[in-house]
Amino acid sequence: MKKLVFLMLFFPLIGIAQFKKKNIVKSNKNSLIYSKETHFKNLKQLTFGGENAEAYWSFDDSKLIFQATNENWGQSCDQIYIIDTNNYNLAFEMPKMVSLGMGRTTCSYFMPGDTSIIYASTHLENAKCPHVPERRVNGKYVWPIYDSYDIFISDLDGNVIKRLTKHQGYDAEATVSPKGDKIVFTSIRSGDLELYTCNIDGSNIKQVTNQLGYDGGAFFSNDGRKLVFRASRPNTDEKIKEYKDLLAKGLVQPTEMEIYTCNIDGTDLKKVTNLGKANWSPFFHPSDKKIIFCSNHESKIGFPFNLYMIDIDGNNLEQITYDKKFASFPVFSNDGKKIVFSSNRNNGGTRNTNIFIADWIE
């Protein structure tokens, strides 16, 4: 989600499994890496059970913040948690929750200084988890876009410091520039799902994109000059009507998305992929010359999803993971030495999606 709200629910691959020691699959570090995954070394599993996704590094790379649904942690929908990057004990202990434990939360990210975080939450409308609609409308897969999402800044003890957005409708999917000066997020305030930037304190909000379709999951380049994001672009009367009808119901159909880049002011907009199907969860390579992302373009039945890397000009596509079902949310550490991502691997045949960390090998 970055980043998309409920990306873990993309096709019924990922469910909530009971968090029990007997369900944990024992593996050594080498067995977690498939034979063709040459960019990974020392791959380790961080979480064990439930739905775990969107793990992002602190500025000093010492911590990870992520969202998870795990009923054995006392929560029935996504909340935000924080761990040290060397904490491999989540098979037996609960991480520190830094959201309020109310509503549904998503899209967390560290703020500059690593003493506060940003995330989206529905808790102002209702302390309970919002209703999850049917995953399919007229036989087609859909995602909910809750109009109760707003973006908040919190300290690391779970205390909300500031409400960043107050506009009616969906505001979520916020990420922070590595330079520590800007935030990018997705909002429906224009009537369509577009990207916006603002200063780190929430001031000086500017609209970045303006084409019909879902623009979301944006991340800054390492030099802070560009954005990479996913977008749908309905281009026929039938698709446009379908998109608008679903959006009016608080839904989007994410099965046709491609990866785009632009300058942070929206200029120099470029379509990077033209693969078909669902391409999303992009993130800049440490060099800013490549993009790693998730795609099911080689799938015949909607899955598997795997990680791919491509040059920013759309050339030299390379497959990175070889999951049999699902791998997504790849994020490089700020020093470029490690990568974190979510995967269905090593889940004992369950639908659990867990977070994995590895050394990155060029």
C-alpha positions as CSV (number, residue, x, y, z in Angstrom):
1,M,0.0,0.0,0.0
2,K,3.8,2.1,-0.5
3,K,1.1,1.0,-0.3
4,L,-2.4,0.1,-0.5
5,V,-5.0,-0.4,2.1
6,F,-5.7,-4.1,2.5
7,L,-3.3,-5.2,-0.1
8,M,-2.9,-8.4,1.9
9,L,-6.5,-9.2,0.9
10,F,-5.7,-9.3,-2.8
11,F,-7.3,-12.5,-3.8
12,P,-8.1,-15.0,-1.1
13,L,-4.5,-16.1,-0.5
14,I,-4.1,-14.7,2.9
15,G,-6.2,-15.4,5.9
16,I,-6.0,-15.2,9.7
17,A,-4.5,-18.3,11.1
18,Q,-4.2,-19.2,14.8
19,F,-1.0,-18.1,16.3
20,K,0.2,-21.3,17.8
21,K,3.6,-22.7,18.3
22,K,2.7,-26.0,16.8
23,N,2.0,-24.2,13.5
24,I,5.5,-22.7,13.2
25,V,7.6,-24.2,10.5
26,K,11.2,-24.8,11.4
27,S,13.7,-23.7,8.7
28,N,17.3,-22.8,8.5
29,K,18.2,-19.5,6.8
30,N,19.2,-21.2,3.5
31,S,15.9,-23.1,3.1
32,L,14.0,-19.9,3.0
33,I,15.7,-18.8,-0.2
34,Y,14.5,-20.4,-3.4
35,S,17.3,-21.4,-5.8
36,K,16.8,-18.6,-8.3
37,E,16.7,-15.8,-5.7
38,T,20.2,-14.7,-6.2
39,H,19.8,-11.2,-4.7
40,F,19.0,-12.5,-1.2
41,K,21.5,-13.7,1.5
42,N,20.8,-14.5,5.1
43,L,17.0,-14.4,4.7
44,K,15.3,-14.5,8.0
45,Q,11.6,-14.7,9.0
46,L,10.4,-12.0,11.4
47,T,6.7,-12.8,12.0
48,F,5.0,-16.2,12.4
49,G,1.2,-16.1,11.8
50,G,-1.6,-13.9,10.7
51,E,-1.4,-11.1,8.1
52,N,1.7,-9.0,8.3
53,A,2.7,-6.5,5.7
54,E,4.0,-3.0,4.8
55,A,7.1,-3.1,6.9
56,Y,9.1,0.1,6.7
57,W,12.5,1.1,8.1
58,S,13.3,3.8,10.6
59,F,15.6,6.5,9.3
60,D,18.6,4.9,11.2
61,D,17.6,1.4,10.0
62,S,17.4,0.0,13.5
63,K,13.6,-0.5,13.7
64,L,10.7,-1.7,11.5
65,I,7.1,-0.5,11.7
66,F,4.4,-2.7,10.1
67,Q,0.7,-3.5,10.1
68,A,-0.7,-6.8,11.2
69,T,-3.9,-8.6,11.9
70,N,-3.4,-11.3,14.5
71,E,-6.2,-12.2,16.8
72,N,-3.8,-13.8,19.2
73,W,-2.4,-10.3,19.7
74,G,-5.9,-9.2,20.8
75,Q,-6.8,-7.4,17.6
76,S,-9.3,-8.4,14.9
77,C,-8.2,-5.9,12.2
78,D,-5.0,-4.2,11.2
79,Q,-3.0,-2.4,13.9
80,I,0.5,-0.8,13.8
81,Y,3.5,-2.5,15.5
82,I,7.1,-1.7,15.9
83,I,10.2,-4.0,16.4
84,D,13.9,-3.9,16.4
85,T,15.3,-5.2,13.1
86,N,17.1,-8.0,15.0
87,N,14.1,-9.2,16.9
88,Y,13.4,-12.7,15.7
89,N,11.3,-13.7,18.7
90,L,7.8,-12.9,17.3
91,A,7.0,-16.6,17.2
92,F,6.7,-16.4,20.9
93,E,6.1,-12.8,21.9
94,M,3.9,-9.9,20.8
95,P,5.6,-6.8,19.4
96,K,4.9,-3.3,20.7
97,M,1.6,-1.9,19.4
98,V,1.9,1.8,18.6
99,S,-1.5,2.5,17.2
100,L,-4.6,3.1,19.4
101,G,-6.1,-0.4,19.1
102,M,-9.3,1.2,17.7
103,G,-10.7,1.2,14.2
104,R,-8.6,-0.1,11.3
105,T,-5.1,1.3,10.7
106,T,-2.8,1.1,7.8
107,C,0.2,2.7,6.0
108,S,2.5,3.5,8.8
109,Y,5.9,5.2,8.3
110,F,8.7,6.7,10.5
111,M,9.0,10.5,10.7
112,P,12.4,12.2,10.7
113,G,14.2,11.6,14.0
114,D,12.6,8.2,14.5
115,T,10.7,9.4,17.6
116,S,7.3,9.6,15.9
117,I,5.3,7.8,13.2
118,I,2.6,8.6,10.7
119,Y,-0.3,6.3,9.8
120,A,-3.9,6.2,8.7
121,S,-6.8,5.2,10.9
122,T,-10.6,5.0,10.9
123,H,-10.9,5.3,14.7
124,L,-12.5,8.8,14.7
125,E,-15.7,7.4,13.1
126,N,-15.9,4.2,15.1
127,A,-13.7,2.4,17.6
128,K,-14.7,-0.9,16.1
129,C,-13.2,-2.4,12.9
130,P,-15.1,-1.2,9.9
131,H,-17.2,-3.6,7.9
132,V,-15.3,-5.4,5.2
133,P,-17.4,-5.6,2.0
134,E,-17.6,-8.6,-0.3
135,R,-14.3,-9.1,-2.1
136,R,-16.0,-9.4,-5.4
137,V,-18.6,-7.3,-7.2
138,N,-20.1,-8.8,-10.4
139,G,-17.5,-11.4,-10.2
140,K,-14.6,-8.9,-10.1
141,Y,-12.2,-8.4,-7.2
142,V,-12.5,-5.1,-5.3
143,W,-10.8,-3.2,-2.5
144,P,-12.6,-1.0,0.0
145,I,-11.7,2.7,0.2
146,Y,-12.9,3.7,3.6
147,D,-14.0,7.3,3.7
148,S,-13.3,7.3,7.5
149,Y,-9.5,7.1,7.0
150,D,-7.5,10.1,8.1
151,I,-3.8,10.5,8.7
152,F,-2.3,10.9,12.1
153,I,1.1,11.5,13.7
154,S,1.9,9.5,16.9
155,D,4.7,9.1,19.3
156,L,6.2,5.6,19.8
157,D,4.1,5.0,22.9
158,G,0.9,5.2,20.9
159,N,-0.1,8.8,21.8
160,V,-1.6,10.7,18.9
161,I,0.3,14.0,18.5
162,K,-1.5,15.5,15.6
163,R,-4.3,14.9,13.1
164,L,-2.7,15.6,9.7
165,T,-5.7,15.5,7.5
166,K,-9.2,16.8,8.2
167,H,-10.8,16.6,4.8
168,Q,-14.0,14.6,4.2
169,G,-13.3,11.2,2.6
170,Y,-10.4,8.9,2.1
171,D,-6.9,10.1,3.2
172,A,-4.3,7.4,3.6
173,E,-1.2,5.8,2.1
174,A,1.3,8.4,3.4
175,T,5.1,7.9,3.1
176,V,7.9,10.3,4.0
177,S,10.8,11.5,1.9
178,P,14.2,10.2,2.8
179,K,15.2,13.9,3.0
180,G,12.7,14.3,5.9
181,D,11.0,17.4,4.3
182,K,7.9,16.1,2.5
183,I,5.0,13.6,2.8
184,V,3.1,12.1,-0.1
185,F,-0.3,10.6,0.4
186,T,-3.5,9.5,-1.5
187,S,-6.7,11.5,-1.1
188,I,-10.2,11.5,-2.7
189,R,-10.7,15.2,-1.9
190,S,-10.8,16.1,-5.6
191,G,-13.5,13.5,-6.3
192,D,-10.9,11.0,-7.6
193,L,-8.0,9.1,-5.9
194,E,-5.0,11.4,-6.5
195,L,-1.6,11.9,-5.0
196,Y,-0.8,14.9,-2.9
197,T,2.3,16.2,-1.2
198,C,2.7,18.4,1.9
199,N,5.5,19.7,4.1
200,I,6.5,17.4,7.0
201,D,4.2,19.4,9.3
202,G,1.2,19.0,7.0
203,S,1.3,22.5,5.5
204,N,1.5,23.5,1.9
205,I,-0.7,20.7,0.4
206,K,-0.3,20.3,-3.3
207,Q,-2.0,18.0,-5.8
208,V,0.4,15.9,-7.8
209,T,-1.7,13.7,-10.2
210,N,-4.8,14.6,-12.0
211,Q,-5.8,11.8,-14.4
212,L,-8.8,9.6,-13.9
213,G,-7.9,6.4,-12.0
214,Y,-6.5,5.2,-8.7
215,D,-3.1,6.8,-8.0
216,G,-1.6,5.4,-4.8
217,G,1.1,3.6,-2.9
218,A,3.7,6.4,-3.7
219,F,7.3,6.5,-2.5
220,F,10.0,9.1,-2.8
221,S,13.2,8.4,-4.6
222,N,16.3,8.4,-2.4
223,D,17.3,11.9,-3.5
224,G,13.8,13.1,-2.8
225,R,13.2,14.4,-6.3
226,K,10.8,11.8,-7.7
227,L,7.8,9.7,-6.9
228,V,7.1,6.1,-7.9
229,F,3.5,4.9,-7.6
230,R,0.9,2.5,-8.9
231,A,-2.1,3.7,-11.0
232,S,-5.1,2.4,-12.8
233,R,-6.1,4.2,-16.0
234,P,-9.6,3.3,-17.2
235,N,-9.6,4.1,-20.9
236,T,-12.9,3.0,-22.4
237,D,-16.4,4.3,-21.7
238,E,-17.2,0.9,-20.1
239,K,-14.2,0.9,-17.8
240,I,-14.6,4.6,-16.9
241,K,-18.2,4.0,-15.9
242,E,-17.3,0.9,-13.9
243,Y,-14.5,2.8,-12.1
244,K,-16.8,5.7,-11.2
245,D,-19.6,3.4,-10.1
246,L,-17.4,1.4,-7.8
247,L,-15.7,4.6,-6.4
248,A,-19.1,6.0,-5.5
249,K,-19.6,2.9,-3.4
250,G,-16.2,3.2,-1.7
251,L,-14.6,0.5,-3.8
252,V,-11.8,0.1,-6.4
253,Q,-10.9,-2.7,-8.7
254,P,-7.1,-3.2,-8.5
255,T,-6.7,-5.9,-11.1
256,E,-5.3,-3.6,-13.8
257,M,-2.5,-1.3,-12.5
258,E,0.9,-0.2,-13.8
259,I,3.9,1.6,-12.3
260,Y,4.5,5.3,-13.0
261,T,7.1,7.8,-12.0
262,C,7.0,11.6,-11.9
263,N,8.7,14.6,-10.3
264,I,7.4,15.5,-6.9
265,D,5.4,18.4,-8.5
266,G,3.8,16.0,-11.0
267,T,5.8,16.9,-14.0
268,D,7.7,14.5,-16.2
269,L,5.0,11.8,-15.7
270,K,6.2,8.5,-17.2
271,K,4.6,5.0,-17.4
272,V,7.3,2.5,-16.4
273,T,5.6,-0.8,-16.9
274,N,3.2,-2.0,-19.5
275,L,2.9,-5.6,-18.4
276,G,-0.9,-5.9,-17.9
277,K,-2.7,-7.3,-14.8
278,A,-1.7,-5.9,-11.4
279,N,1.6,-4.2,-10.9
280,W,1.9,-2.4,-7.6
281,S,3.9,-1.9,-4.4
282,P,6.9,-0.1,-6.1
283,F,10.0,1.1,-4.4
284,F,13.1,2.8,-5.7
285,H,16.4,0.8,-5.8
286,P,19.2,2.5,-3.7
287,S,20.6,3.8,-7.0
288,D,17.4,5.5,-8.0
289,K,18.0,3.9,-11.5
290,K,15.7,0.9,-10.9
291,I,12.4,0.1,-9.3
292,I,11.4,-3.0,-7.4
293,F,7.7,-3.9,-7.4
294,C,5.1,-6.7,-7.1
295,S,3.3,-8.2,-10.1
296,N,1.1,-11.1,-11.2
297,H,1.6,-10.4,-14.9
298,E,2.9,-13.9,-15.6
299,S,0.0,-15.5,-13.7
300,K,-2.8,-17.3,-15.4
301,I,-5.3,-17.4,-12.5
302,G,-4.5,-14.2,-10.6
303,F,-1.6,-15.5,-8.6
304,P,1.2,-16.0,-7.8
305,F,2.5,-12.5,-7.1
306,N,6.2,-12.1,-7.2
307,L,8.8,-9.3,-6.9
308,Y,10.4,-7.9,-10.1
309,M,12.9,-5.1,-10.8
310,I,13.0,-2.9,-13.8
311,D,15.0,0.1,-15.0
312,I,13.3,3.5,-14.6
313,D,13.0,3.7,-18.4
314,G,11.0,0.4,-18.5
315,N,13.9,-1.8,-19.7
316,N,15.6,-4.9,-18.3
317,L,12.8,-6.5,-16.3
318,E,14.2,-9.0,-13.8
319,Q,12.3,-11.5,-11.6
320,I,13.5,-11.3,-8.0
321,T,11.4,-13.7,-6.0
322,Y,9.9,-17.1,-7.0
323,D,7.1,-17.5,-4.5
324,K,4.4,-20.0,-5.4
325,K,1.6,-17.7,-4.1
326,F,2.5,-14.3,-2.9
327,A,5.4,-11.9,-2.3
328,S,5.1,-8.1,-2.1
329,F,5.9,-4.9,-0.2
330,P,9.6,-4.8,-0.9
331,V,11.5,-2.0,0.8
332,F,15.2,-1.4,0.9
333,S,16.9,-0.1,4.0
334,N,18.2,3.4,3.9
335,D,21.8,2.3,3.7
336,G,20.8,0.0,0.7
337,K,22.3,-3.1,2.4
338,K,19.0,-5.0,3.3
339,I,15.6,-5.6,2.0
340,V,12.3,-6.4,3.8
341,F,9.2,-7.9,2.2
342,S,6.1,-10.0,2.9
343,S,5.6,-13.5,1.6
344,N,3.5,-16.6,1.9
345,R,6.6,-18.8,2.0
346,N,7.3,-21.1,5.0
347,N,3.7,-20.8,6.3
348,G,3.1,-24.6,6.7
349,G,0.3,-24.6,4.0
350,T,-1.7,-21.9,5.8
351,R,-2.7,-18.6,4.4
352,N,-0.4,-16.7,6.7
353,T,1.6,-13.8,5.2
354,N,4.8,-13.0,7.1
355,I,7.6,-10.5,7.0
356,F,11.1,-11.5,5.9
357,I,14.4,-9.6,6.0
358,A,17.5,-10.3,4.0
359,D,20.9,-8.9,3.0
360,W,20.6,-7.5,-0.5
361,I,23.1,-8.8,-3.1
362,E,23.6,-6.9,-6.4
